[in-house]
Amino acid sequence: MAPPLSRRLRDLPIITLLLFLACVVVFLLAESQGSTRDPRTLVRFGAVARSLVLEGEWWRLFTSMFLHIGALHLGVNLYFGYSWAVPMERLLGHWRFLLVYLVSGVAGSLASVIGQQVLSAGASGALFGLMGATLVALRLRAGSWQALWAHPPIRQTIIMGGLWLLAGPFLNFDSFAH
C-alpha cells in the first residue's frame, strides 16, 4: 500500500529541486548573454570577487552559489550535490534544509573572499556545508566518530571530500569555498 499523499509530498525533495532548477536557469541565462567561462559574464551574473564584495556588493556572497563556471562545473555540482542534498532535506525538513544550504553557501563564498583573490562561483560551498551537516547528523546517530567511520559509504564520503579539498589547488578549484 502506498504511503498517504501528505507523506509523499513531505518526502519529495522540493527545495533541492528548486535550488538546482535555479542553478540551471541562471546558467542558461548567463550563457545566453555570453560564456559562463568569461569573467565579464560571471561578474555580470553575480560571481564573487574580493574587490567587489569589499566595495559593498555583499549580495554576491549569495548570488554566486547559483552561478557556475561552465557546463561541466554545473553538471558535477548537480550530480554529486543531489546525493547529499536529498537525504539531508528529508532528515531536516524543507525549511531547515534550505537554511543550512543558504548559510553554507554564503559562508563558502565568504571563505573564498577572505582566502583568495579570484573570481569564484558555484554551489560547492553550500554542498560541502550539506556534507558537513550530514556527517554531524550521522555522527550524533552513531554515537561516536569511530562508529561513524565503521560504515563504508560514510567513510567513502569523508575520503572523497578530503580528496576534493586536496585536489582543489591542482585542478583550479576554489578550495576555500569547499
Biotite code that builds the C-alpha atoms (Angstrom):
import biotite.structure as struc

atoms = struc.array([
    struc.Atom([0.000, 0.000, 0.000], chain_id="A", res_id=1, res_name="MET", atom_name="CA", element="C"),
    struc.Atom([1.366, 3.429, -0.963], chain_id="A", res_id=2, res_name="ALA", atom_name="CA", element="C"),
    struc.Atom([2.022, 5.989, 1.771], chain_id="A", res_id=3, res_name="PRO", atom_name="CA", element="C"),
    struc.Atom([-0.548, 8.772, 2.119], chain_id="A", res_id=4, res_name="PRO", atom_name="CA", element="C"),
    struc.Atom([-0.196, 11.750, -0.227], chain_id="A", res_id=5, res_name="LEU", atom_name="CA", element="C"),
    struc.Atom([0.821, 14.076, 2.624], chain_id="A", res_id=6, res_name="SER", atom_name="CA", element="C"),
    struc.Atom([3.814, 11.830, 3.440], chain_id="A", res_id=7, res_name="ARG", atom_name="CA", element="C"),
    struc.Atom([4.837, 11.518, -0.207], chain_id="A", res_id=8, res_name="ARG", atom_name="CA", element="C"),
    struc.Atom([4.727, 15.305, -0.620], chain_id="A", res_id=9, res_name="LEU", atom_name="CA", element="C"),
    struc.Atom([6.709, 15.770, 2.595], chain_id="A", res_id=10, res_name="ARG", atom_name="CA", element="C"),
    struc.Atom([9.376, 13.348, 1.336], chain_id="A", res_id=11, res_name="ASP", atom_name="CA", element="C"),
    struc.Atom([9.625, 14.981, -2.088], chain_id="A", res_id=12, res_name="LEU", atom_name="CA", element="C"),
    struc.Atom([12.930, 16.916, -2.191], chain_id="A", res_id=13, res_name="PRO", atom_name="CA", element="C"),
    struc.Atom([11.174, 20.027, -3.472], chain_id="A", res_id=14, res_name="ILE", atom_name="CA", element="C"),
    struc.Atom([13.702, 22.536, -2.099], chain_id="A", res_id=15, res_name="ILE", atom_name="CA", element="C"),
    struc.Atom([16.598, 20.574, -3.618], chain_id="A", res_id=16, res_name="THR", atom_name="CA", element="C"),
    struc.Atom([14.806, 20.518, -6.948], chain_id="A", res_id=17, res_name="LEU", atom_name="CA", element="C"),
    struc.Atom([14.031, 24.251, -6.799], chain_id="A", res_id=18, res_name="LEU", atom_name="CA", element="C"),
    struc.Atom([17.605, 25.164, -5.826], chain_id="A", res_id=19, res_name="LEU", atom_name="CA", element="C"),
    struc.Atom([19.046, 23.054, -8.618], chain_id="A", res_id=20, res_name="PHE", atom_name="CA", element="C"),
    struc.Atom([16.499, 24.420, -11.082], chain_id="A", res_id=21, res_name="LEU", atom_name="CA", element="C"),
    struc.Atom([17.600, 27.937, -10.084], chain_id="A", res_id=22, res_name="ALA", atom_name="CA", element="C"),
    struc.Atom([21.210, 26.957, -10.879], chain_id="A", res_id=23, res_name="CYS", atom_name="CA", element="C"),
    struc.Atom([20.186, 25.659, -14.308], chain_id="A", res_id=24, res_name="VAL", atom_name="CA", element="C"),
    struc.Atom([18.087, 28.759, -15.074], chain_id="A", res_id=25, res_name="VAL", atom_name="CA", element="C"),
    struc.Atom([20.901, 31.121, -14.033], chain_id="A", res_id=26, res_name="VAL", atom_name="CA", element="C"),
    struc.Atom([23.353, 29.086, -16.123], chain_id="A", res_id=27, res_name="PHE", atom_name="CA", element="C"),
    struc.Atom([21.127, 29.252, -19.205], chain_id="A", res_id=28, res_name="LEU", atom_name="CA", element="C"),
    struc.Atom([20.521, 32.995, -18.755], chain_id="A", res_id=29, res_name="LEU", atom_name="CA", element="C"),
    struc.Atom([24.233, 33.681, -18.314], chain_id="A", res_id=30, res_name="ALA", atom_name="CA", element="C"),
    struc.Atom([25.132, 31.519, -21.318], chain_id="A", res_id=31, res_name="GLU", atom_name="CA", element="C"),
    struc.Atom([22.567, 33.383, -23.425], chain_id="A", res_id=32, res_name="SER", atom_name="CA", element="C"),
    struc.Atom([24.410, 36.633, -22.607], chain_id="A", res_id=33, res_name="GLN", atom_name="CA", element="C"),
    struc.Atom([27.953, 35.331, -23.093], chain_id="A", res_id=34, res_name="GLY", atom_name="CA", element="C"),
    struc.Atom([30.012, 32.445, -21.821], chain_id="A", res_id=35, res_name="SER", atom_name="CA", element="C"),
    struc.Atom([29.970, 31.345, -18.197], chain_id="A", res_id=36, res_name="THR", atom_name="CA", element="C"),
    struc.Atom([33.701, 30.807, -18.655], chain_id="A", res_id=37, res_name="ARG", atom_name="CA", element="C"),
    struc.Atom([34.174, 34.523, -19.424], chain_id="A", res_id=38, res_name="ASP", atom_name="CA", element="C"),
    struc.Atom([34.968, 36.632, -16.319], chain_id="A", res_id=39, res_name="PRO", atom_name="CA", element="C"),
    struc.Atom([32.856, 39.550, -17.615], chain_id="A", res_id=40, res_name="ARG", atom_name="CA", element="C"),
    struc.Atom([29.761, 37.354, -17.875], chain_id="A", res_id=41, res_name="THR", atom_name="CA", element="C"),
    struc.Atom([30.452, 35.862, -14.454], chain_id="A", res_id=42, res_name="LEU", atom_name="CA", element="C"),
    struc.Atom([30.770, 39.306, -12.857], chain_id="A", res_id=43, res_name="VAL", atom_name="CA", element="C"),
    struc.Atom([27.573, 40.477, -14.555], chain_id="A", res_id=44, res_name="ARG", atom_name="CA", element="C"),
    struc.Atom([25.656, 37.469, -13.204], chain_id="A", res_id=45, res_name="PHE", atom_name="CA", element="C"),
    struc.Atom([26.863, 37.653, -9.606], chain_id="A", res_id=46, res_name="GLY", atom_name="CA", element="C"),
    struc.Atom([30.178, 35.833, -9.213], chain_id="A", res_id=47, res_name="ALA", atom_name="CA", element="C"),
    struc.Atom([32.054, 36.636, -6.037], chain_id="A", res_id=48, res_name="VAL", atom_name="CA", element="C"),
    struc.Atom([35.305, 38.608, -6.111], chain_id="A", res_id=49, res_name="ALA", atom_name="CA", element="C"),
    struc.Atom([37.056, 40.038, -3.084], chain_id="A", res_id=50, res_name="ARG", atom_name="CA", element="C"),
    struc.Atom([37.371, 43.545, -4.524], chain_id="A", res_id=51, res_name="SER", atom_name="CA", element="C"),
    struc.Atom([33.690, 43.754, -5.476], chain_id="A", res_id=52, res_name="LEU", atom_name="CA", element="C"),
    struc.Atom([32.480, 42.420, -2.127], chain_id="A", res_id=53, res_name="VAL", atom_name="CA", element="C"),
    struc.Atom([34.746, 44.825, -0.229], chain_id="A", res_id=54, res_name="LEU", atom_name="CA", element="C"),
    struc.Atom([33.361, 47.676, -2.354], chain_id="A", res_id=55, res_name="GLU", atom_name="CA", element="C"),
    struc.Atom([29.916, 46.878, -0.938], chain_id="A", res_id=56, res_name="GLY", atom_name="CA", element="C"),
    struc.Atom([28.499, 44.264, -3.294], chain_id="A", res_id=57, res_name="GLU", atom_name="CA", element="C"),
    struc.Atom([27.708, 41.851, -0.444], chain_id="A", res_id=58, res_name="TRP", atom_name="CA", element="C"),
    struc.Atom([24.838, 40.299, -2.410], chain_id="A", res_id=59, res_name="TRP", atom_name="CA", element="C"),
    struc.Atom([27.477, 38.417, -4.440], chain_id="A", res_id=60, res_name="ARG", atom_name="CA", element="C"),
    struc.Atom([28.050, 36.149, -1.419], chain_id="A", res_id=61, res_name="LEU", atom_name="CA", element="C"),
    struc.Atom([24.529, 34.860, -2.116], chain_id="A", res_id=62, res_name="PHE", atom_name="CA", element="C"),
    struc.Atom([24.200, 35.040, -5.900], chain_id="A", res_id=63, res_name="THR", atom_name="CA", element="C"),
    struc.Atom([27.472, 33.265, -6.620], chain_id="A", res_id=64, res_name="SER", atom_name="CA", element="C"),
    struc.Atom([26.105, 29.968, -5.274], chain_id="A", res_id=65, res_name="MET", atom_name="CA", element="C"),
    struc.Atom([23.636, 29.814, -8.173], chain_id="A", res_id=66, res_name="PHE", atom_name="CA", element="C"),
    struc.Atom([26.150, 30.662, -10.919], chain_id="A", res_id=67, res_name="LEU", atom_name="CA", element="C"),
    struc.Atom([28.528, 28.046, -12.347], chain_id="A", res_id=68, res_name="HIS", atom_name="CA", element="C"),
    struc.Atom([31.658, 28.329, -14.448], chain_id="A", res_id=69, res_name="ILE", atom_name="CA", element="C"),
    struc.Atom([30.872, 26.189, -17.470], chain_id="A", res_id=70, res_name="GLY", atom_name="CA", element="C"),
    struc.Atom([28.574, 23.235, -18.063], chain_id="A", res_id=71, res_name="ALA", atom_name="CA", element="C"),
    struc.Atom([30.957, 20.707, -16.520], chain_id="A", res_id=72, res_name="LEU", atom_name="CA", element="C"),
    struc.Atom([31.041, 22.657, -13.245], chain_id="A", res_id=73, res_name="HIS", atom_name="CA", element="C"),
    struc.Atom([27.246, 22.806, -13.170], chain_id="A", res_id=74, res_name="LEU", atom_name="CA", element="C"),
    struc.Atom([26.894, 19.116, -14.039], chain_id="A", res_id=75, res_name="GLY", atom_name="CA", element="C"),
    struc.Atom([29.358, 17.939, -11.387], chain_id="A", res_id=76, res_name="VAL", atom_name="CA", element="C"),
    struc.Atom([27.729, 20.063, -8.685], chain_id="A", res_id=77, res_name="ASN", atom_name="CA", element="C"),
    struc.Atom([24.239, 18.853, -9.578], chain_id="A", res_id=78, res_name="LEU", atom_name="CA", element="C"),
    struc.Atom([25.280, 15.203, -9.830], chain_id="A", res_id=79, res_name="TYR", atom_name="CA", element="C"),
    struc.Atom([27.188, 14.977, -6.551], chain_id="A", res_id=80, res_name="PHE", atom_name="CA", element="C"),
    struc.Atom([25.030, 17.561, -4.820], chain_id="A", res_id=81, res_name="GLY", atom_name="CA", element="C"),
    struc.Atom([21.844, 15.599, -5.378], chain_id="A", res_id=82, res_name="TYR", atom_name="CA", element="C"),
    struc.Atom([23.216, 12.622, -3.434], chain_id="A", res_id=83, res_name="SER", atom_name="CA", element="C"),
    struc.Atom([23.992, 14.875, -0.459], chain_id="A", res_id=84, res_name="TRP", atom_name="CA", element="C"),
    struc.Atom([21.007, 17.207, -0.682], chain_id="A", res_id=85, res_name="ALA", atom_name="CA", element="C"),
    struc.Atom([18.082, 14.787, -0.950], chain_id="A", res_id=86, res_name="VAL", atom_name="CA", element="C"),
    struc.Atom([18.816, 12.758, 2.215], chain_id="A", res_id=87, res_name="PRO", atom_name="CA", element="C"),
    struc.Atom([19.598, 15.941, 4.131], chain_id="A", res_id=88, res_name="MET", atom_name="CA", element="C"),
    struc.Atom([16.361, 17.612, 3.059], chain_id="A", res_id=89, res_name="GLU", atom_name="CA", element="C"),
    struc.Atom([14.442, 14.534, 4.196], chain_id="A", res_id=90, res_name="ARG", atom_name="CA", element="C"),
    struc.Atom([16.299, 14.484, 7.512], chain_id="A", res_id=91, res_name="LEU", atom_name="CA", element="C"),
    struc.Atom([16.000, 18.192, 8.311], chain_id="A", res_id=92, res_name="LEU", atom_name="CA", element="C"),
    struc.Atom([12.731, 19.050, 6.622], chain_id="A", res_id=93, res_name="GLY", atom_name="CA", element="C"),
    struc.Atom([12.334, 21.576, 3.845], chain_id="A", res_id=94, res_name="HIS", atom_name="CA", element="C"),
    struc.Atom([12.880, 24.869, 5.683], chain_id="A", res_id=95, res_name="TRP", atom_name="CA", element="C"),
    struc.Atom([15.763, 23.832, 7.951], chain_id="A", res_id=96, res_name="ARG", atom_name="CA", element="C"),
    struc.Atom([17.435, 22.246, 4.931], chain_id="A", res_id=97, res_name="PHE", atom_name="CA", element="C"),
    struc.Atom([17.054, 25.492, 2.972], chain_id="A", res_id=98, res_name="LEU", atom_name="CA", element="C"),
    struc.Atom([18.560, 27.441, 5.878], chain_id="A", res_id=99, res_name="LEU", atom_name="CA", element="C"),
    struc.Atom([21.574, 25.094, 6.115], chain_id="A", res_id=100, res_name="VAL", atom_name="CA", element="C"),
    struc.Atom([22.071, 25.248, 2.339], chain_id="A", res_id=101, res_name="TYR", atom_name="CA", element="C"),
    struc.Atom([21.910, 29.033, 2.097], chain_id="A", res_id=102, res_name="LEU", atom_name="CA", element="C"),
    struc.Atom([24.013, 29.723, 5.190], chain_id="A", res_id=103, res_name="VAL", atom_name="CA", element="C"),
    struc.Atom([26.618, 27.210, 3.997], chain_id="A", res_id=104, res_name="SER", atom_name="CA", element="C"),
    struc.Atom([26.672, 28.787, 0.539], chain_id="A", res_id=105, res_name="GLY", atom_name="CA", element="C"),
    struc.Atom([27.168, 32.299, 1.908], chain_id="A", res_id=106, res_name="VAL", atom_name="CA", element="C"),
    struc.Atom([29.808, 31.031, 4.353], chain_id="A", res_id=107, res_name="ALA", atom_name="CA", element="C"),
    struc.Atom([31.645, 29.278, 1.499], chain_id="A", res_id=108, res_name="GLY", atom_name="CA", element="C"),
    struc.Atom([31.577, 32.468, -0.571], chain_id="A", res_id=109, res_name="SER", atom_name="CA", element="C"),
    struc.Atom([32.825, 34.489, 2.385], chain_id="A", res_id=110, res_name="LEU", atom_name="CA", element="C"),
    struc.Atom([35.658, 31.998, 2.983], chain_id="A", res_id=111, res_name="ALA", atom_name="CA", element="C"),
    struc.Atom([36.579, 32.339, -0.676], chain_id="A", res_id=112, res_name="SER", atom_name="CA", element="C"),
    struc.Atom([36.660, 36.139, -0.425], chain_id="A", res_id=113, res_name="VAL", atom_name="CA", element="C"),
    struc.Atom([38.791, 36.018, 2.723], chain_id="A", res_id=114, res_name="ILE", atom_name="CA", element="C"),
    struc.Atom([41.106, 33.273, 1.498], chain_id="A", res_id=115, res_name="GLY", atom_name="CA", element="C"),
    struc.Atom([41.971, 34.296, -2.044], chain_id="A", res_id=116, res_name="GLN", atom_name="CA", element="C"),
    struc.Atom([41.802, 36.983, -4.695], chain_id="A", res_id=117, res_name="GLN", atom_name="CA", element="C"),
    struc.Atom([39.983, 35.154, -7.523], chain_id="A", res_id=118, res_name="VAL", atom_name="CA", element="C"),
    struc.Atom([36.640, 35.263, -9.261], chain_id="A", res_id=119, res_name="LEU", atom_name="CA", element="C"),
    struc.Atom([34.534, 32.425, -7.860], chain_id="A", res_id=120, res_name="SER", atom_name="CA", element="C"),
    struc.Atom([31.095, 30.898, -8.376], chain_id="A", res_id=121, res_name="ALA", atom_name="CA", element="C"),
    struc.Atom([29.231, 27.672, -7.769], chain_id="A", res_id=122, res_name="GLY", atom_name="CA", element="C"),
    struc.Atom([27.159, 25.730, -5.278], chain_id="A", res_id=123, res_name="ALA", atom_name="CA", element="C"),
    struc.Atom([30.151, 23.901, -3.803], chain_id="A", res_id=124, res_name="SER", atom_name="CA", element="C"),
    struc.Atom([30.186, 25.891, -0.560], chain_id="A", res_id=125, res_name="GLY", atom_name="CA", element="C"),
    struc.Atom([26.528, 25.079, 0.035], chain_id="A", res_id=126, res_name="ALA", atom_name="CA", element="C"),
    struc.Atom([27.037, 21.438, -0.941], chain_id="A", res_id=127, res_name="LEU", atom_name="CA", element="C"),
    struc.Atom([30.077, 20.944, 1.263], chain_id="A", res_id=128, res_name="PHE", atom_name="CA", element="C"),
    struc.Atom([28.106, 22.560, 4.074], chain_id="A", res_id=129, res_name="GLY", atom_name="CA", element="C"),
    struc.Atom([25.429, 19.920, 3.496], chain_id="A", res_id=130, res_name="LEU", atom_name="CA", element="C"),
    struc.Atom([28.083, 17.218, 3.569], chain_id="A", res_id=131, res_name="MET", atom_name="CA", element="C"),
    struc.Atom([29.331, 18.561, 6.893], chain_id="A", res_id=132, res_name="GLY", atom_name="CA", element="C"),
    struc.Atom([25.808, 18.778, 8.309], chain_id="A", res_id=133, res_name="ALA", atom_name="CA", element="C"),
    struc.Atom([25.152, 15.220, 7.127], chain_id="A", res_id=134, res_name="THR", atom_name="CA", element="C"),
    struc.Atom([28.274, 13.950, 8.874], chain_id="A", res_id=135, res_name="LEU", atom_name="CA", element="C"),
    struc.Atom([27.341, 15.733, 12.100], chain_id="A", res_id=136, res_name="VAL", atom_name="CA", element="C"),
    struc.Atom([23.791, 14.337, 11.986], chain_id="A", res_id=137, res_name="ALA", atom_name="CA", element="C"),
    struc.Atom([25.056, 10.835, 11.275], chain_id="A", res_id=138, res_name="LEU", atom_name="CA", element="C"),
    struc.Atom([27.706, 11.124, 13.990], chain_id="A", res_id=139, res_name="ARG", atom_name="CA", element="C"),
    struc.Atom([25.012, 12.033, 16.511], chain_id="A", res_id=140, res_name="LEU", atom_name="CA", element="C"),
    struc.Atom([23.060, 8.946, 15.492], chain_id="A", res_id=141, res_name="ARG", atom_name="CA", element="C"),
    struc.Atom([26.121, 6.663, 15.513], chain_id="A", res_id=142, res_name="ALA", atom_name="CA", element="C"),
    struc.Atom([27.287, 7.781, 18.945], chain_id="A", res_id=143, res_name="GLY", atom_name="CA", element="C"),
    struc.Atom([30.960, 8.317, 18.064], chain_id="A", res_id=144, res_name="SER", atom_name="CA", element="C"),
    struc.Atom([33.254, 9.182, 15.184], chain_id="A", res_id=145, res_name="TRP", atom_name="CA", element="C"),
    struc.Atom([34.694, 5.677, 15.353], chain_id="A", res_id=146, res_name="GLN", atom_name="CA", element="C"),
    struc.Atom([31.240, 4.130, 14.891], chain_id="A", res_id=147, res_name="ALA", atom_name="CA", element="C"),
    struc.Atom([30.576, 6.535, 12.042], chain_id="A", res_id=148, res_name="LEU", atom_name="CA", element="C"),
    struc.Atom([33.891, 5.671, 10.342], chain_id="A", res_id=149, res_name="TRP", atom_name="CA", element="C"),
    struc.Atom([32.975, 1.967, 10.502], chain_id="A", res_id=150, res_name="ALA", atom_name="CA", element="C"),
    struc.Atom([30.310, 2.469, 7.792], chain_id="A", res_id=151, res_name="HIS", atom_name="CA", element="C"),
    struc.Atom([31.951, 2.126, 4.323], chain_id="A", res_id=152, res_name="PRO", atom_name="CA", element="C"),
    struc.Atom([29.649, 4.586, 2.461], chain_id="A", res_id=153, res_name="PRO", atom_name="CA", element="C"),
    struc.Atom([30.239, 7.246, 5.096], chain_id="A", res_id=154, res_name="ILE", atom_name="CA", element="C"),
    struc.Atom([33.973, 6.591, 5.131], chain_id="A", res_id=155, res_name="ARG", atom_name="CA", element="C"),
    struc.Atom([33.959, 6.890, 1.318], chain_id="A", res_id=156, res_name="GLN", atom_name="CA", element="C"),
    struc.Atom([32.157, 10.251, 1.529], chain_id="A", res_id=157, res_name="THR", atom_name="CA", element="C"),
    struc.Atom([34.673, 11.579, 4.051], chain_id="A", res_id=158, res_name="ILE", atom_name="CA", element="C"),
    struc.Atom([37.603, 10.403, 1.934], chain_id="A", res_id=159, res_name="ILE", atom_name="CA", element="C"),
    struc.Atom([36.076, 11.861, -1.232], chain_id="A", res_id=160, res_name="MET", atom_name="CA", element="C"),
    struc.Atom([35.528, 15.211, 0.490], chain_id="A", res_id=161, res_name="GLY", atom_name="CA", element="C"),
    struc.Atom([39.129, 15.224, 1.672], chain_id="A", res_id=162, res_name="GLY", atom_name="CA", element="C"),
    struc.Atom([40.387, 14.398, -1.813], chain_id="A", res_id=163, res_name="LEU", atom_name="CA", element="C"),
    struc.Atom([38.374, 17.271, -3.292], chain_id="A", res_id=164, res_name="TRP", atom_name="CA", element="C"),
    struc.Atom([40.000, 19.631, -0.795], chain_id="A", res_id=165, res_name="LEU", atom_name="CA", element="C"),
    struc.Atom([43.487, 18.332, -1.573], chain_id="A", res_id=166, res_name="LEU", atom_name="CA", element="C"),
    struc.Atom([42.954, 18.316, -5.336], chain_id="A", res_id=167, res_name="ALA", atom_name="CA", element="C"),
    struc.Atom([41.463, 21.805, -5.451], chain_id="A", res_id=168, res_name="GLY", atom_name="CA", element="C"),
    struc.Atom([44.669, 23.800, -5.846], chain_id="A", res_id=169, res_name="PRO", atom_name="CA", element="C"),
    struc.Atom([45.944, 21.450, -8.564], chain_id="A", res_id=170, res_name="PHE", atom_name="CA", element="C"),
    struc.Atom([42.686, 21.391, -10.555], chain_id="A", res_id=171, res_name="LEU", atom_name="CA", element="C"),
    struc.Atom([41.981, 25.121, -10.148], chain_id="A", res_id=172, res_name="ASN", atom_name="CA", element="C"),
    struc.Atom([39.037, 24.589, -7.758], chain_id="A", res_id=173, res_name="PHE", atom_name="CA", element="C"),
    struc.Atom([38.121, 27.089, -5.086], chain_id="A", res_id=174, res_name="ASP", atom_name="CA", element="C"),
    struc.Atom([39.240, 25.072, -2.061], chain_id="A", res_id=175, res_name="SER", atom_name="CA", element="C"),
    struc.Atom([38.273, 27.898, 0.294], chain_id="A", res_id=176, res_name="PHE", atom_name="CA", element="C"),
    struc.Atom([34.595, 27.630, -0.685], chain_id="A", res_id=177, res_name="ALA", atom_name="CA", element="C"),
    struc.Atom([34.763, 23.889, -0.160], chain_id="A", res_id=178, res_name="HIS", atom_name="CA", element="C"),
])
